[in-house]
Amino acid sequence: MNNVLAERVLPTGHTIQIVQGDISMETTDAIVNAANAYLQHGAGVAGAIVRSGGPVIQQESEAWVRKNGPVLHSQPAWTSGGKLPAKYVIHAVGPVWGDGDEDAKLAAAIHGSLAAAEDLKLSSISFPAISTGIFGFPKERAAGVIFSAVDEYFSRDGSGIKLIRFVLFDKETVDAFMKAWKKVIG
């Protein structure tokens, strides 16, 4: 069972939570997959999502890439949730640490995911710690960038998204996000 560790309601009325658990068990309208540009979901968060949601997620991902080409940081793809509790999976491509301009690319992936959720008329979304696994982005730095991007996104009016959850699997990632939370969110 996923456990809420921290929660804050922004002045705009949006709720942000840090959750320890399994993102594939989230009941939000969409979950975000930490994807690669070709949506090959073999390992990490992506692999876990496809194992839980079924092969339809990989099939729809391959169809997306055939139609639209590689996924950009700022323009995530989306598929159905297959057998997942979430209706949609938004496939966000975060940066590989060392490729340059990582902070901006990660912020673009967050903004793009939120914009995709808006386009789909969703009210809730769950994120993993994008780019902090095999892509090597330092966890606490990534958390700071992610929280700042969310805060910036919701500083404008009119968003239909009401709940944003950051679902983190392991203690090391939870600790890094909690430390950044205290600095950025308060």
MIMI-111688 format. One record per residue: residue number from 1; residue in three letters; z, x, y of N, C-alpha, C in turn. Coordinates in pm, whole numbers, plus 50000, padded with zeros to 5 digits. Layout:
% residues N
R   num   residuo     n_Z     n_X     n_Y    ca_Z    ca_X    ca_Y     c_Z     c_X     c_Y
R   NUM       ALA       Z       X       Y       Z       X       Y       Z       X       Y
...
END
This chain:
% residues 186
R   num   residuo     n_Z     n_X     n_Y    ca_Z    ca_X    ca_Y     c_Z     c_X     c_Y
R     1       MET   50000   50084   49881   50000   50000   50000   50000   50088   50125
R     2       ASN   49922   50051   50223   49913   50127   50347   50032   50095   50437
R     3       ASN   50086   50200   50500   50210   50190   50576   50188   50227   50723
R     4       VAL   50217   50136   50816   50204   50163   50959   50318   50255   51002
R     5       LEU   50282   50370   51059   50380   50469   51104   50405   50464   51254
R     6       ALA   50304   50425   51330   50316   50418   51476   50220   50312   51527
R     7       GLU   50260   50249   51639   50176   50145   51697   50197   50145   51848
R     8       ARG   50087   50122   51919   50095   50108   52064   49993   50005   52108
R     9       VAL   50034   49919   52200   49943   49824   52262   49904   49883   52396
R    10       LEU   49775   49905   52415   49725   49961   52541   49735   49857   52652
R    11       PRO   49733   49901   52778   49736   49805   52890   49623   49702   52883
R    12       THR   49515   49736   52813   49401   49645   52799   49424   49539   52691
R    13       GLY   49536   49551   52617   49567   49455   52511   49522   49499   52373
R    14       HIS   49456   49612   52362   49412   49664   52233   49528   49732   52161
R    15       THR   49540   49709   52032   49646   49769   51951   49590   49887   51873
R    16       ILE   49660   50000   51880   49624   50121   51806   49738   50152   51710
R    17       GLN   49704   50182   51585   49805   50215   51484   49768   50342   51409
R    18       ILE   49871   50415   51369   49856   50524   51272   49913   50471   51142
R    19       VAL   49833   50484   51036   49867   50429   50906   49853   50540   50802
R    20       GLN   49949   50549   50711   49932   50640   50599   49890   50557   50479
R    21       GLY   49781   50599   50415   49734   50525   50299   49589   50553   50266
R    22       ASP   49528   50457   50200   49392   50467   50147   49300   50377   50229
R    23       ILE   49205   50436   50298   49115   50358   50386   49033   50256   50308
R    24       SER   49006   50282   50181   48927   50187   50103   49004   50058   50073
R    25       MET   49133   50054   50101   49215   49934   50080   49234   49854   50209
R    26       GLU   49178   49900   50319   49197   49834   50448   49129   49697   50451
R    27       THR   49197   49603   50516   49145   49466   50529   49090   49439   50669
R    28       THR   49072   49543   50749   49009   49526   50880   48863   49482   50859
R    29       ASP   48799   49435   50965   48661   49389   50954   48568   49500   50907
R    30       ALA   48595   49623   50951   48514   49738   50911   48603   49859   50891
R    31       ILE   48558   49946   50803   48617   50079   50792   48509   50179   50831
R    32       VAL   48552   50292   50882   48458   50397   50919   48458   50502   50809
R    33       ASN   48340   50543   50771   48321   50648   50673   48289   50777   50746
R    34       ALA   48356   50885   50709   48323   51018   50761   48201   51067   50682
R    35       ALA   48084   51050   50739   47958   51069   50667   47885   51195   50708
R    36       ASN   47785   51232   50629   47689   51335   50669   47564   51263   50718
R    37       ALA   47476   51335   50782   47360   51275   50849   47264   51203   50754
R    38       TYR   47266   51239   50625   47176   51177   50528   47246   51073   50441
R    39       LEU   47372   51043   50475   47451   50940   50407   47456   50959   50255
R    40       GLN   47471   51082   50214   47494   51112   50073   47644   51117   50052
R    41       HIS   47698   51015   49987   47842   50994   49979   47901   51048   49848
R    42       GLY   47909   51179   49837   47954   51237   49711   48100   51272   49702
R    43       ALA   48160   51317   49810   48296   51370   49803   48379   51318   49920
R    44       GLY   48505   51354   49922   48595   51321   50032   48606   51171   50054
R    45       VAL   48623   51134   50182   48637   50993   50219   48514   50915   50173
R    46       ALA   48396   50969   50195   48272   50899   50160   48266   50868   50010
R    47       GLY   48300   50967   49928   48301   50946   49784   48401   50840   49741
R    48       ALA   48519   50844   49801   48622   50745   49768   48578   50604   49807
R    49       ILE   48512   50591   49922   48465   50459   49967   48361   50404   49870
R    50       VAL   48267   50487   49828   48162   50440   49735   48221   50409   49597
R    51       ARG   48316   50491   49552   48378   50462   49422   48450   50327   49426
R    52       SER   48517   50296   49536   48589   50169   49547   48497   50052   49579
R    53       GLY   48397   50075   49663   48310   49967   49709   48190   49940   49622
R    54       GLY   48159   50033   49533   48047   50014   49442   47918   50079   49491
R    55       PRO   47820   50089   49401   47695   50159   49431   47611   50095   49540
R    56       VAL   47635   49968   49572   47557   49903   49677   47570   49976   49811
R    57       ILE   47685   50038   49836   47704   50111   49962   47610   50230   49968
R    58       GLN   47599   50306   49858   47506   50419   49855   47362   50370   49864
R    59       GLN   47330   50262   49794   47194   50208   49798   47155   50164   49939
R    60       GLU   47245   50092   50007   47216   50048   50144   47208   50168   50239
R    61       SER   47288   50271   50213   47284   50392   50296   47149   50462   50283
R    62       GLU   47101   50475   50161   46972   50539   50139   46860   50459   50205
R    63       ALA   46868   50328   50199   46768   50243   50265   46774   50263   50416
R    64       TRP   46894   50276   50472   46911   50298   50616   46840   50427   50658
R    65       VAL   46864   50535   50584   46805   50665   50618   46653   50661   50603
R    66       ARG   46603   50594   50498   46458   50582   50483   46396   50511   50604
R    67       LYS   46463   50409   50652   46411   50331   50764   46431   50400   50899
R    68       ASN   46548   50461   50922   46587   50511   51055   46594   50662   51069
R    69       GLY   46588   50733   50959   46602   50879   50964   46749   50918   50964
R    70       PRO   46777   51049   50979   46915   51096   50976   47001   51029   51083
R    71       VAL   47128   51012   51051   47222   50946   51141   47270   51045   51246
R    72       LEU   47274   51001   51371   47318   51084   51483   47467   51064   51509
R    73       HIS   47531   51163   51572   47673   51150   51607   47699   51023   51687
R    74       SER   47615   50997   51785   47638   50886   51878   47588   50751   51828
R    75       GLN   47516   50751   51715   47459   50626   51665   47484   50611   51514
R    76       PRO   47604   50571   51477   47636   50555   51335   47549   50449   51268
R    77       ALA   47540   50461   51138   47476   50359   51055   47584   50262   51010
R    78       TRP   47543   50150   50955   47640   50061   50893   47578   49993   50773
R    79       THR   47665   49962   50677   47625   49892   50555   47730   49784   50527
R    80       SER   47703   49707   50425   47805   49612   50381   47922   49692   50323
R    81       GLY   48032   49623   50298   48148   49686   50236   48144   49678   50084
R    82       GLY   48039   49620   50029   48032   49608   49884   48155   49533   49832
R    83       LYS   48227   49594   49738   48346   49532   49680   48474   49562   49759
R    84       LEU   48462   49631   49870   48579   49663   49953   48633   49537   50020
R    85       PRO   48761   49538   50059   48815   49426   50137   48747   49414   50275
R    86       ALA   48706   49526   50332   48637   49526   50462   48494   49474   50444
R    87       LYS   48447   49398   50541   48313   49341   50534   48204   49448   50554
R    88       TYR   48234   49548   50640   48135   49651   50673   48193   49790   50658
R    89       VAL   48102   49885   50637   48133   50028   50646   48044   50084   50755
R    90       ILE   48106   50143   50857   48033   50210   50964   48034   50358   50930
R    91       HIS   47916   50417   50915   47901   50555   50870   47884   50647   50991
R    92       ALA   47992   50714   51030   47993   50801   51148   47978   50946   51105
R    93       VAL   47890   51017   51172   47868   51159   51145   47946   51240   51248
R    94       GLY   48050   51304   51201   48127   51392   51287   48068   51533   51285
R    95       PRO   48113   51618   51374   48060   51754   51381   48119   51846   51275
R    96       VAL   48041   51946   51239   48090   52055   51155   48151   52158   51249
R    97       TRP   48274   52198   51222   48343   52295   51306   48263   52425   51306
R    98       GLY   48236   52477   51426   48160   52601   51440   48016   52580   51481
R    99       ASP   47968   52454   51480   47829   52425   51519   47811   52416   51670
R   100       GLY   47921   52414   51745   47912   52406   51891   47929   52265   51944
R   101       ASP   47993   52254   52060   48013   52127   52130   48081   52021   52041
R   102       GLU   48174   52070   51957   48237   51982   51858   48315   51867   51920
R   103       ASP   48390   51894   52028   48470   51788   52090   48380   51673   52137
R   104       ALA   48272   51705   52205   48181   51602   52256   48114   51525   52141
R   105       LYS   48078   51596   52036   48015   51529   51921   48113   51435   51851
R   106       LEU   48239   51477   51839   48339   51391   51775   48366   51268   51862
R   107       ALA   48379   51288   51992   48399   51174   52084   48280   51078   52075
R   108       ALA   48159   51132   52065   48039   51047   52053   48042   50966   51923
R   109       ALA   48091   51025   51815   48101   50953   51687   48201   50838   51698
R   110       ILE   48311   50861   51769   48411   50755   51788   48353   50644   51877
R   111       HIS   48295   50681   51990   48234   50581   52080   48124   50504   52007
R   112       GLY   48042   50575   51933   47933   50510   51860   47984   50412   51755
R   113       SER   48092   50448   51686   48151   50359   51585   48206   50233   51650
R   114       LEU   48274   50251   51762   48328   50134   51833   48216   50046   51886
R   115       ALA   48109   50107   51936   47993   50029   51984   47927   49953   51869
R   116       ALA   47918   50017   51752   47861   49948   51635   47947   49828   51597
R   117       ALA   48079   49845   51601   48170   49734   51572   48151   49621   51673
R   118       GLU   48131   49658   51799   48105   49556   51903   47974   49481   51873
R   119       ASP   47870   49557   51836   47741   49495   51804   47753   49397   51688
R   120       LEU   47841   49430   51592   47862   49345   51476   47962   49232   51504
R   121       LYS   48014   49228   51628   48109   49124   51671   48239   49128   51590
R   122       LEU   48289   49249   51566   48411   49267   51487   48533   49275   51578
R   123       SER   48648   49240   51525   48771   49246   51603   48868   49353   51554
R   124       SER   48839   49415   51439   48929   49518   51388   48849   49625   51313
R   125       ILE   48900   49749   51321   48830   49863   51261   48932   49969   51220
R   126       SER   48905   50034   51108   48991   50143   51059   48909   50272   51050
R   127       PHE   48968   50380   51104   48905   50512   51105   48979   50609   51013
R   128       PRO   48907   50701   50949   48972   50815   50885   48982   50928   50988
R   129       ALA   49029   51042   50944   49035   51161   51030   48898   51231   51024
R   130       ILE   48802   51176   51097   48663   51224   51093   48655   51374   51121
R   131       SER   48579   51443   51039   48546   51586   51051   48658   51682   51013
R   132       THR   48775   51631   50974   48888   51722   50946   48895   51768   50801
R   133       GLY   48808   51718   50717   48806   51759   50577   48711   51877   50559
R   134       ILE   48606   51856   50481   48514   51966   50453   48437   52014   50575
R   135       PHE   48433   51934   50682   48366   51978   50806   48453   52074   50887
R   136       GLY   48582   52087   50853   48667   52194   50904   48723   52180   51045
R   137       PHE   48710   52064   51109   48762   52046   51245   48915   52053   51238
R   138       PRO   48979   52135   51321   49127   52142   51317   49187   52003   51341
R   139       LYS   49279   51966   51255   49332   51829   51252   49394   51784   51384
R   140       GLU   49485   51863   51439   49552   51818   51562   49455   51810   51679
R   141       ARG   49364   51906   51687   49264   51901   51793   49176   51778   51778
R   142       ALA   49132   51750   51654   49050   51632   51629   49124   51505   51669
R   143       ALA   49251   51497   51633   49330   51379   51668   49335   51359   51819
R   144       GLY   49355   51466   51894   49358   51456   52040   49226   51407   52096
R   145       VAL   49116   51459   52043   48983   51416   52087   48961   51268   52053
R   146       ILE   48999   51231   51932   48980   51093   51885   49061   50996   51971
R   147       PHE   49190   51026   51992   49274   50936   52072   49223   50926   52215
R   148       SER   49181   51037   52272   49127   51035   52409   48999   50952   52416
R   149       ALA   48914   50965   52314   48789   50888   52311   48816   50738   52302
R   150       VAL   48915   50700   52221   48950   50558   52210   49006   50507   52342
R   151       ASP   49095   50585   52402   49154   50545   52530   49045   50529   52636
R   152       GLU   48952   50623   52641   48841   50616   52737   48753   50494   52710
R   153       TYR   48722   50469   52583   48636   50356   52547   48698   50224   52593
R   154       PHE   48828   50209   52573   48893   50082   52605   48941   50074   52749
R   155       SER   48915   50176   52829   48950   50168   52971   48856   50075   53046
R   156       ARG   48744   50042   52984   48652   49944   53043   48686   49805   52990
R   157       ASP   48646   49705   53059   48679   49567   53021   48581   49511   52919
R   158       GLY   48623   49405   52852   48530   49325   52775   48517   49354   52628
R   159       SER   48592   49443   52570   48577   49472   52428   48637   49360   52344
R   160       GLY   48565   49323   52239   48615   49223   52145   48700   49283   52035
R   161       ILE   48703   49415   52027   48785   49482   51926   48930   49475   51973
R   162       LYS   49015   49426   51886   49157   49410   51923   49248   49507   51848
R   163       LEU   49207   49552   51729   49292   49638   51645   49213   49759   51598
R   164       ILE   49270   49879   51623   49212   50005   51578   49319   50074   51496
R   165       ARG   49286   50105   51372   49381   50172   51283   49324   50307   51243
R   166       PHE   49410   50409   51245   49374   50542   51196   49445   50560   51063
R   167       VAL   49368   50555   50954   49424   50556   50820   49410   50696   50763
R   168       LEU   49525   50759   50740   49531   50899   50702   49593   50911   50565
R   169       PHE   49534   50995   50483   49571   50999   50342   49688   51095   50313
R   170       ASP   49681   51216   50366   49779   51319   50326   49878   51350   50437
R   171       LYS   49993   51406   50399   50101   51433   50494   50059   51530   50604
R   172       GLU   49982   51633   50571   49938   51731   50671   49858   51663   50782
R   173       THR   49769   51572   50746   49689   51501   50845   49776   51403   50924
R   174       VAL   49864   51334   50856   49956   51242   50925   50038   51320   51028
R   175       ASP   50094   51434   50988   50176   51514   51080   50096   51558   51203
R   176       ALA   49972   51603   51181   49888   51648   51293   49855   51532   51387
R   177       PHE   49824   51415   51331   49792   51300   51414   49915   51249   51488
R   178       MET   50030   51252   51424   50153   51209   51491   50187   51302   51608
R   179       LYS   50166   51430   51589   50193   51527   51697   50099   51501   51815
R   180       ALA   49970   51481   51788   49874   51453   51894   49902   51317   51958
R   181       TRP   49944   51219   51879   49978   51085   51928   50081   51094   52039
R   182       LYS   50184   51174   52015   50292   51189   52113   50242   51251   52243
R   183       LYS   50142   51339   52233   50086   51403   52352   49991   51313   52429
R   184       VAL   49906   51242   52355   49796   51166   52418   49834   51020   52441
R   185       ILE   49889   50956   52340   49918   50813   52348   50056   50788   52409
R   186       GLY   50152   50874   52376   50286   50861   52434   50383   50787   52349
END
